[in-house]
Amino acid sequence: MRFAVLLMLLCGMLPAAEAELKVSVYATAGGIEQLLSTAEGRARAAAAMHRLGVTRVVLEGRRGDEYVAPEKLKALRTQLGELGFATTGGIATVPGKHFGTRQEHALGWLNWETKATQDGIENFFREDATVFDELVLDDFFCTADMSAQSDAARGNRDWGQYRRDLLDGLLEKIVIRPAREVKPGIRLVIKYPQWYDMFHRYGYDPAKSAPMFDAIWVGTEVRNPKTQRMGYLQPTEGYINYRWLNDVAHGKAEAAWFDHIECTAQNFLDQAWQSVLAGAPELMLFNLIDVVEGHPGHTLFIRDLPALRETAKRVRGKAVKGVAYYKPPTSEAGDNRYLMDYLAMLGIPVVPTAEYPMESESVILGVQAAHDPALVEKVRAHLKRGAKVAMTASLMERIEAPAGVARLDLHTFTDQDYLDVGEYLLPPKELSMMKMTRAEADALRAKVGVDLSAPVGIAYYRFGDDEAFYSFLDADAEVQLRGKTVRVPQHALQWVKP
């Protein structure tokens, strides 16, 4: 085994041990059966993973009816270890014909009230804790069930509160305790999806669930922003989601998770860059089948991997500066859903925060901030300290804004927008906001204290004393930062020279 790993290092097939940015891959239960069941399959998969710098494989033991027995997982741990890969275990908590109870709702999630669901999840964590030293709960620990059983259980609570109470209460019972009774020192990880402004409706409450785990992983998968199938997600959403969840979890984020689904080559690479700029020390690629079959984005990823690693080193541990955006956990977003993503695309260096940012020089407050009952008092105190405070028009309709607050007429999506296209989680349509002229974008930035002239589609980041731009545009552009001209190449990261 040691000789094999040494040979791979000498051949450039594995990254050097001191490389800070790690690359891993998630193998679904079906992918394990398809690709890792034979020596030939494992060799083919290993070659594909080595090309991308992968050093760890997450082996999924259960995905609905797809199941890999503990004995097989134990053998795979040894076999992959001999090929130079560390391993972690995982589960996707989705229903099958013979696993759990499917919810009564359009989304294919579980009804967590039933004994079948609870017993199935508990059995997984007991079984696989015998195999692995670390287990990850994939991002389906949520529910939209509206069955008579769930309706009776919720009592007089709204659906969101009921679902959060239910799932937070189940974590100790069917995840944490079963795993640690089998292996007291096991590391447990929860992965959160990318739809941060809808978490509270479907059972996610990161402020309560994250402390129960040793680490969190964050979904930075945004795919193609020009198609409806996976939502018209802005490519900056991965950055925003990671930064906000890491703030909620007080620095527990350890990996960014993105995939190949519906991605162009550039979409795939953008996900990697936004993950690294967000501070992720590890990139988790979903999934092994796509890694082995290949994707146009792999060539770009391999090309940029050295630069991604250097950027990871450069941003790690540095204070993120810019314009704060206050989103308390479990806050309703109204028609400001995912507004942070769009502000970032408009060249505002957004700093997502889960607590009121009293130390920030500038803050944008959307509808989410109305969740804080002491918001007005905090805004008054912030203004007295000389801060720039801007509120969206929708927030101003809900509270009495103190004098001195700037108004932003920015709106994203309503509930009706979601109903019109049958979407529940992600942006349901394209917004005219992304067609702002340069002058309109400059005026918006000026309102929040950002001295920048740039077209829409160039994101701006500040890390300590470092500043950088990332272009999502198909052509090179020149921007003016505090009167200084900076040339930003198309689809590239450009650091600002002092």
N, C-alpha and C positions, 0 to 999 in steps of 0.2 A: 504493500500500500504506500509506504513512504517513498519508495523508488518511483512509483507511478506518478505521485503528486509532484516529486522533484522534476521528473521528466517533463511534465506538463508546464511547470513554471519555466524551465529552460527553453521550452519551445514557444513560450509566449501564449500558451493556451489558458493559463490562469493568471489573474491579476496578482501583483506582488502582495504579500501579506500585510504590508504597511499601508496599502491603499485604503483611504478612509471610506470612500463610497463603495458600498457593496451592491451587488446585483444578485437577485434571487428569482426563482420561478415557482409558480403555484401549479401543482399537478392535480387536476380533478380526479375523483375516483374513477370516472370513465377513462380519463387520459392515462391513468396508471395501468388499467387493464389493456388499453390499446397499445401503449408504447413501452411499458416497463416490465412486461411479463416474461420477456425472453432476453437472453444475453445479447442477441442481435439488436433488439429494440432498445435496450439500455445503452448499447454502444452508439447507436444512431442518435439517441436523445442527448447523450453526453457530449458528442461532437458539436451538436447544435448549441448546447448550453455554453460550452467552452468558448465558442466563437463570440458569444455575447458577454463573456466575462462572468457568467453565473457561478457562484460558489455555494449556494444553498438551494435545496428543493423542499417545498412544503408538500407533504404527502397527505392528500385528503382521504380520510377513511370512510366518509359518508356524504352522499348528496342525494337525498331522497332515497329511491330504491337502489341507486348505485352504491355498492358497498365493497370495501376491501377489508378482509379479516385481519385481526391483529398479527396472526402468525405470518401472513404475507408481508405486512408492513415491517415487521422485525427483520425479515430476510432482506427486504429492500433497503433498509437502513444500512445493513452491512454491505450490500452490493454497491450502493451508491457511495458509501464511505470509501470503498476501495477505488472508486473512480474519482475521488477528490471532493465529494460534495457533503456538506453538513445537511442535516434533515430536521424538519419540524413537522408536527402533525396538524391537521385541520379538519373542519367540518363546515359544510354549507347547510344551514338549517332550513331546508326546503322539504315540502311534502312529497310522498310517493304513493303509489297504490298500496304499498304494504308498510309505509313508514309515516307515522304521525297522522294528523288530521288536517286536510286542506281547509283553509278558511272559506267563508262565504263572502266573496268579494271578487272583483275582476282580477286583482293581482294574485299571483300564484304563491302565496305565503302560507304560513301555518296558523291554525287555531291553537293558541297556547293554553286554553282552558282545559283541554282534554287530557285524560290520563295517558292515552296513546302517544301524544306529542311529548309530554313531560317525561314519561318513562323512556322513550326512544332517545331523547337528548341525554338524559342521565346515564343511560347504558353506554352511549358513545364515550362520554368522558371517563367513565370507569374503565372501559376496555382500553382505550387508547392512551390513558395515563400509564399503562403498563409498558407501552412501547416507546413513548417520547418523553423528553425532558421539558418540552414546550409544546403547547397546543394553542391554536388560534381559532376563534369563533368568527366565521366569515360574516359578511354584511347582510344577513337575512334574519337577524335577531330583531324582528319587527312584526307588526301585524296590522291588518285593516279589517279583521273579522267583524262582521255585523250579525252573527247568528243570534238566535234567541237565547242561547246559552251565555254568550258574551254580553248581550243586552241586559240579561237578568243580573249578571255579576257586576256590571258597572254601576248599578244603582242610580244615584242622582248625579254622578260625575259625568262630565263631557267625555266624548270618546278618547280624546287625546290624553286626558288625565288618567282615565281608566287604564289605557294601554301602557302608559309609563309606569303606573303603580304595579300592574301585573308583571311586566317584564323585569323591572328592577327587583321585584320581590322573588322572581324565579331564579335569578342569577346565582344566588347563594345556594339555593336548594338543588338545582339540577346541573349546575356548571362548576362552581367553585368548590363546594364541599365534596362532591363525588370524586373530583380529580385529586384533591389534596388528601382525601382519606386513603387513596391508593398510593399516591406519591407526594408526601408533604412538601417537598421542595420544588415541585413542578412550576414552571413559568406559564402564566396564562395571559393571552393577548386577545383583545377584541378589535375587530376591524370595523370602522364606520364607513358608510357609503358617502357619495359626494353631494347628496341633496340636503345640505345642512339647514336650509330655511324651512324644511318640511319635517324634520326629525320628530318634533314634538307631537305631530298629529298621529304618528304611527308607532309610537312606543320608545323611541330613542330619547334618552336623557343623559347625555355624556357627563354632565356635572355629577351625577349620582353613580353611573355605571363605571366610568373610567377609574375611580379610586379603588374599585374591586379587583382590578387587573394590574399585572406587572408592567404592561406596556399597551399602547394602542397603535394600530396601523390605520392609515387614512387613505380613502379613495381619492385619487387624483385623475381618474379616468373621465375625460371630457369628450373624447372621440371627435366626430366631425360637427363643427358648429353650424353647418349649413344644411343639416338634414333633421327631419322631425323624429325619426325612429327612436333615437336615443336622446332626444331633447336638443333644442338649439343652445347647447351649453357654450358659453364663452370659454376660450382656452385658458383664461386666467382663473377659472373656478377652482382648478386643482390647487393652485397656490393659495387662494383665499381659504378653501376648506381646510387645508393642512395647517395654515397659520392659526385659524380660529380654533380648531380642535386642540391643537397643541397648547394654546392659551388656556382653554377650558381644563385640559388635563394636566396643567402645570408642568409641561415639558416632557410628558411621557410618550410622545410620538416617536416611533422608531423606524417606520418604513412608510413609503408612499407606494400605492398600488394602482397600476394602470394596465390597460389591455389593448388589444388589437382591433376590437369590434368596430366596424364601420370607419376605420381610420385610413386616411391617405398616409403616405410615407411621412409627410410633414406633420400631420396630426399626431402621429405616434411619437415623433421626436419632440414636438412641443410639450407633450405630457411629461417627458423625461426632464426637459429644461425647467418647467414650472415646478416640478417636484423638488429638484435640486435647489432652485432659488428659494423655495419654501423652507429649506433647511433639512430635508430628509437625508439621513445618513445611509439609507438603503432603498433601492428601487426593487419593487416586487412586480414581476411581469406575469400577467395572466393571459394565457395559460400555456402549459407545456405543449399541447397540441399545436397551437399557433407558432410557438417557438420552433418546433421541429419542422413543421410544414413550410415555414418561412413567411416573411412579410416584407414589402418594399421598404418599410421603416427601419428594418434591421441594418441595412447598409449605412444609413444616416446615423443610427445609434452607435454603431461600431466606430464610424468616423469621428463622432463627437465625444466618445467616451473619455478620452484623455482630458478634454476641456471640461466635461461634466465633473470629473474628479477634481480638477484644479478649482473649479467654481465651488464645489462642495466644501473644500478646505477653506476657501476665501470667505464664505459667508457664515460658516459654523461658529457659533458662540458670539457673533456680533449683534449688537442691538439693532433691531429693525426700526427704522425711523420713517416718518411721513405723516399722513393724515389718518388719524384713528377713525375707525367705524365701530360703533358700540352695538354689539348684539348680545344681550343677555341669554343664557341658556333657556330653552323652552319658550322663547319669545315668538309671538305671531308676527309675520312680516307684512301682512296686508298687501297693498299693491307696490311694495318695495322688495318683493321677493327677488333674491339673487342680485340686488342692486350693487353690492360690492364688486361682483364680477365685472359689471359694465363700467363702473367707475375706474377699475384697474385698466380696462381696455381703452379708456379715455385719457390715460396718461397720468392718473392720480396715484401717488404711491400709498396705496391703502394698507393700513395696519389694523387687521381685525382684532377685536378685543372683547372678552366676555365680561369685563368689569369696566365701570366708567373710567375713562382715561384722563384723570385729573392732571397728570403731568404732561400730557400732550399739548403742543402749541396750537393744534388744529384738530377739530373733530367734525365728522358728519354723522348726523343722527337721523335714522330712518324710522319707520313705524316700529321696528323691533325695540327701540329704546323705550317706547311707551310701557313696556313690561315692568320697568323700574318705577315703583311708586314714589321714589324720592328724586326722580329725574329733574324736575324744575329747580329744586334747591341745588342740585349738583351743577346744573347749567349756570345758575347765577354765580355760584362760587368760582366756576371755571372762567366765566367772563371777567370777574374781578381780578383774576390772575393774568389777564391780558390775552387769553386764548381766542382764536377764531372759532366760532361755533356756527355751524350751518345745519338747518333742518329741512327735511323734505316737506313739501306742501301737505302731504297726507298725514305726517306727524303733527303738523301745526293745526290740523283739523281736530286732533284728539286732545291736545293740551294747550295751555295758554303760554306761548313762548315769551320769555323775557325780552326786553328791549336789547337790541344789539345783535340778535341772531339773524343770520342771513337765510333767505328762503331759496330752496332749490326745487324747481318744478320738474321733478324727475319721477317717473312712474314706470313700473315694469308690467306685472301681470295681476289680473283679478281672478277670483274663483271662476267667473264665467269663461275666461280665456281657457282655463283647463277643461271645463265642461264641453266647450265647443269642439275640442279635438280628442276628448277622451284620455287626457293625460292626468297623472296624479302627482308626479314627483318632480319632473324636470321642466325647464322652460318650454312652454307650449307653442311659441311662435317667435319669429324674428322681430326685432324692435327697430324703429326708426332712429332711436338714440345712436345706433352704430353708424348712422349716415350724417352725423353732425359735420358741419364744415370745420375747417381748422380754426377759424375765428371764433366759432361758437364754443369749441372745446377749450380754446385759450381763455375765453371769458369765464367758463365754468371753473377752470383751474384757479384763476385769479381770485374767485370768491372764497376759495379755501386755502389761499396763501401759497399756491404752487406757481412759481415763476418759470413757466415752461410754454414754449410754442411748438406744437407738434401735431401731425395728423392723427386721427383716430386709428387705433391699431398698433400703437407703440406703447408698451407698458414701461413704467418707470419704477425703479427700486432703489432704496437707500439702506445700506448696511454699515453702521458706524459712520466712518468718514468716506466710505466707498459709495459710489453711485453707478447705476447701470441702466441701460435700456435693452428691452427685448422686442424685436420687431416681428409682427405677424403679417407684415405686408409683403406683396409680391414684387416690390421694387425698393431700391435704396432710397433713403430719405435723409434730409437734413433737419435737425431740430435746434432750437435755441434754448439753452438752459441758463437762466440768469444772464442773458445776453451773449453767451458763448455758443458758437456753432459746433454741433457734434454731428458727425456723419454716422448714420446707423444703417448697416447693410441689411438687405432683405433677409428675413427668417434667420436672424442671428442675434447673439448677445453682444452688446458693446459696452465696455466699461468706460466711464468718463475719466479722462486724465486730469490730475489735480491742476 
